[in-house]
Amino acid sequence: MLIIETTIPFDQNLIDGKTIDFLEIEWFEATRRILRRKSKNGLDVAIKRNEITELQHQDILWQDQNQILLLSILPCPAIKIECNDLFQTASLCYDIGNRHAPIFWESNTVFLPYDEPMFQMLGMHGYQPKKESRILRNMLRTNIPRHGHVDDSEGILTKILKKIQ
């Protein structure tokens, strides 16, 4: 069994001339610190990380002179919403966040795992959701620790809107 404790960001120069093996995971497994799977070529792999950061698509998990093991996040059904401005982005993230759904961000576009009730709700709120298959990466961290001195009479959306006006 191969035990992985750290990863290396993707670098094409490290891959050239080596045999590539893939360890495939689902998007929701990218945040796990402990994970055990078999690679595409049958290598038994255990990931045991102390880091809190999520695993990234095409992270290098292991390498030697002849082989390299890359992480592959599998595509899944997703909801895609392109954002036109900061106000729409803030409103959209607020609507999604109120339902405690994970949010992924990539070049002015919000993605989230496909869920039919969420898809319908977003359409009813005036967004233009589209369904597509894609690799979900770049999860936004939406957990904000509460502070005793924060005035809770205003919601976070109200505070954001006041700052951008």
ZIFENBEL-V674783 format. One record per run of one state. SS is the DSSP state (alpha for helix, beta for strand, coil for the rest). FROM is the first residue (numbers start at 1). LEN is the number of residues. If there is no record, write none. Layout:
ss=SS from=FROM len=LEN
ss=SS from=FROM len=LEN
This chain:
ss=coil from=1 len=1
ss=beta from=2 len=3
ss=coil from=5 len=3
ss=beta from=8 len=1
ss=coil from=9 len=3
ss=alpha from=12 len=4
ss=coil from=16 len=3
ss=beta from=19 len=7
ss=coil from=26 len=1
ss=alpha from=27 len=3
ss=coil from=30 len=4
ss=beta from=34 len=5
ss=coil from=39 len=5
ss=beta from=44 len=5
ss=coil from=49 len=11
ss=beta from=60 len=4
ss=coil from=64 len=3
ss=beta from=67 len=7
ss=coil from=74 len=2
ss=beta from=76 len=7
ss=coil from=83 len=3
ss=alpha from=86 len=12
ss=coil from=98 len=6
ss=beta from=104 len=3
ss=coil from=107 len=2
ss=beta from=109 len=5
ss=coil from=114 len=2
ss=alpha from=116 len=9
ss=coil from=125 len=5
ss=beta from=130 len=5
ss=coil from=135 len=4
ss=beta from=139 len=1
ss=coil from=140 len=16
ss=alpha from=156 len=9
ss=coil from=165 len=1
